[in-house]
Amino acid sequence: MNNLLQLKGKLSTKGASSPGAPSLPARAVVKQREVVTIADQLSEVRKFWAGQTLPINPLVSVHYKTVVAKSNRIRRLLANHGTSASRYIVGAKFEGDPKAPNHVITYCVDRSVLDSTIQELHTAADVLHHLGGSIDGTGLNSINRAGLSAVDKNRGLSKSAFAQIVRDVYYVDRFDVDHIIQSDWKQASLVTLYDTGRDPVDLLHRIGITDALSANKIDQTTIRLRPDQYEVLKNKAPYLIAMSLADISELTFEDSKTGKREKLSIPQPGSEPTIGVIDTRFDTSVYFSDWVEYHNELGSQMPDSSEDYRHGTEVSSIIVDGPELNPALDDGCGRFRVRHFAVAVGGPNSSFDILRAIRGIVAANQDIKVWNLSLGSVLEAPNNFISPEGALLDELQSVYDVTFVVAGTNKGIADDPKTDKRIGAPADSINSLVVNAVSTFKEPASYSRIGPVLDFYRKPDIAYFGGDKQDPMAVYSPNGVSLADGTSFAAPWVARKLAFLIQIMGMSRESAKALLIDSACGWAMQGNPLKVGYGVVPTRIEDILQTPADEIRFVIEGTTSSFETYNYEIPVPVSKDKYDYMAKATLCYFPKCDRAQGVDYTDTELDFHFGRMTGEKIKSLNHNVQGELDQLTYEQDARKLYRKWDNVKHIGDLEKSRFVPKKAYGQANWGFKIRRTGRQDEPQGEALRFAMVVTLKEMRGRNRIDEFVQRCHLQQWIVNEIDINNYINLYEEAEVDIDFDDES
């Protein structure tokens, strides 16, 4: 077996080149009447807002013709004194055919911007009339080079402004004011208002909801409302509603069959790492209770039922003593201590109360780096926005440098076993490691629900054994050893592995997550990715930190704050000008997220290229050509083929019956580059950490890791061999309490 390698070296950076003049795609034509129609639509929007009395800037929804790339959003239209319209985006969603949707992006702009945009549209229409009523890409390029005629210059529109207006109009279907009306809520709801710069409580007071309280706010734009309050809002100002959900969260809990209460024993805890568990109540009378620090966050007003202790106790039993209960699943990670927080009961729970509890728990326990959350909603996650629970987890992971391992949620007893059901909150959290369940044969469990999230982001991330009817998992409940199955019991096994990598092996969360996902991705096609994500994680921790003798696995960490971060000197061994390797690579990062942006949820994209060098270019494993000067990639294709805007990128070869070595070009190196793009136009500046894990498989079965290490040294890489036993010894020595005798 070969140990994992860590490569440290200089990563070069490069800024973005200046964008060229606005242009149109091939065969595209913009007609005068289209520009006039857009101007008329904006005039109707202006008329609507002239009749409104709320002291807010107008909300304008732009319905695009397709899923639109950031570079193809409107820039000149709805712009304000040279500031791009993208600065004023307050929401985004998809509409239309799910197989070919289109973007709807909502902007909040000053009323004067509507007036100036309407005027500029009419001016552009006059220019088009003078040009014969329409313009194509060739005509627009000609204007970019030679400028407008003297007559058109006198209309007060520069050539660049005219070109950008034409380009904007081409991608826009229509302008409108959206009135999103959800079903009548029979209970309290969590309502998110568009961010107009005004406090939501103040706005609600102004439309007659005078008893709205700041204490009911979840964040700056989301507030809990009673059914009667929501009714007033949707009748008087429906255009303020960005999204809404029922506040009642009906959680799914797996059934378990209880056996006899065996007399099990366990040693006293020592310096073992601690994993945080947020779940239902914990029974402090069980045999492993000394390993669990229990905190009841439910409050005295919540009913206390014996059934409410089962699920939380069972989940913690796996984290503490899972291998003893299930010897066949011994992962080699040892035991873990648990800090257990009870925030939910069986049956209906208030999402608002759970959210507030989780926020306070994580903030007060920042020493915990891995949290297990095996609670899941019966309801499917929303189509066009992230649930408040999922968004909170993403926010906490951004602020506190922690990682949540979240169960992928289960189908209920009443659900049709033959019909797919989408995962529920909080398994729609993008940054969390979401775990679904498989059988012992690595087939999706019958109770598994499916992704994706927001019709795009891949969830679940990975899968692990969660028990099934033929081979249930042993857990410990208040009544003794029980047999159970569910995603709730798959997640704790992954939490154990993640905590081992972070707290014992000293890895960053980015490297640990990338390593788990890369180890789950085999060399053959995986099962249904909507159910198992990137694959099934190996049982033993050694199979994550080590590889067979014919494989080389290494990790590279870095930060990116520039447009491009790269290294073109990864010295993969060569034989007769050929690479006898299959390769796969996984990139992970934790971007900031913004729930108010709807389907455009993650704020940073890292475009990942990895493969052989051909001169100064990379022949990427997935044939990624995004950003190349001579290539055009449509947004929908970029999302489908290259996972654009997803925070996990995995690319790689698939094993074939006949292996063909890859040609080596020129300097015979491999390389990678990461191109950073933000949702907003202005530079983000803040460094974003990333980790990439690469696995190379020698096609002829040879062990060439020593040659690889030597070549890395020659290329100025610092190579650190990750020996699991050494790290375990270092951790144990570091955690020993030393008493110093007073020798006065």
JOKA-V110370 format. One line per field, one symbol per residue. ss: DSSP state (H for helix, E for strand, L for the rest). psi: psi as a letter, one per 30 degrees, with the letter a starting at -180 (. if undefined). A space follows every 50 residues. Layout:
ss->???
psi->???
//
This chain:
ss->LEEEEEEELLLEEELLLLLLLLLLLLLLEEEHHHHHHHHHHHHHHHHHHH LLLLLLLEEEEEEELLLLLHHHLLLLLLLELLELHHHHEEEEEEELLLLL LEEEEEEEELHHHHHHHHHHHHHHHHHHHHLLLEEEHHHHHHHHHHLLLH HHHLLLLLHHHHHHHHHHHHHEEEEELLLLLLLLLLLLEEEEELLLLLLH HHHHHHLLLLLLLHHHELLLLEEEELHHHHHHHHHHLHHHEEEEEELEEE ELLLLEEELLLLLLLLLLLLLLLEEEEEELLLLLLLLLHHHEEEEELLLL LLLLLHHHHHHHHHHHHHHHHHHHHLHHHLLLLLLLEEEEEELLLLLEEE HHHHHHHHHHHHHHLLLLLEEEELLLELLLLLLLLLLHHHHHHHHHHHHH LLEEEEELLELLLLLLLLLLLELLLLLLLLLLEEEEEELLLLLELLLELE LLELLLELLLLEEEELLLLLLLEEEEELLEEEEELLHHHHHHHHHHHHHH HHHHLLLLHHHHHHHHHHHHLLLLLLLLHHHHLLLELLLLLHHHHEELLL EEEEEEEEEELLLEEEEEEELLLLELLEELEEEEEEEEELLLELHHHLLL LELEEEEEEEEEEELLEEEELLLLLLLLLLLLLLHHHHHHHHLLLLLEEE EELLLLLLLLLEELLLLLLEEEEEEEEELLLLLLLLLEEEEEEEEEEELL LLLLHHHHHHHHHHLLLEEEEELHHHHHHHHHHHLLLLLLLLLL
psi->kklkkkkkakkllklklklakklllkgkkklefeeeeeeeeeeeeeeeff gkfkillkkkkjjlfajklefglkeekgljhfklfffgkglklllakffi llkjkkkjlkefeeeeeeeeeeeeeeeeefggflkaeeeeeeeeefllle eeeffgkleeeeeeeeeeeefkelkljkjjjllkkfalljkklkjgfkke eeeeefgfifgkkffgkeaffkkkkleeeeeeefeeifffjelklkfkjj kkkklkkkalilillklklcgklkkkkjaalkjgflfgfffkjkkjgflf fkljkefffeeeeeefeeeegeeefiefgjfgfalklkjkkkfllkaklj eeeeeeeeeeeeefhffkfkkkjgkkkelkkleglkleeeeeeeeefeeg hlkkjkkgllllefkjffkkklllkgggkefljkklkllfggkkkffkll aakhgekjklelllkgklefilkklklfgaklklklfffeeeeeeeeeee eeeefglleeeeeeeeeeffjaglklajffegbfakklekfefeflllfg lkklkklalkflekklkghjikkkjhgljhklklkkkklillljefgbfi ekfkkjkkkkakkibglkikeghkgkfkegkkkleeeeeeeghkflgkkk lllkklfkkjlkkkkcfhllllkjkkklelelkeekkkklkkkkkkjkfg gljgeeeeeeeeefggkkkkkjjeeeeeeeeeeffkkkkjkjh.
//
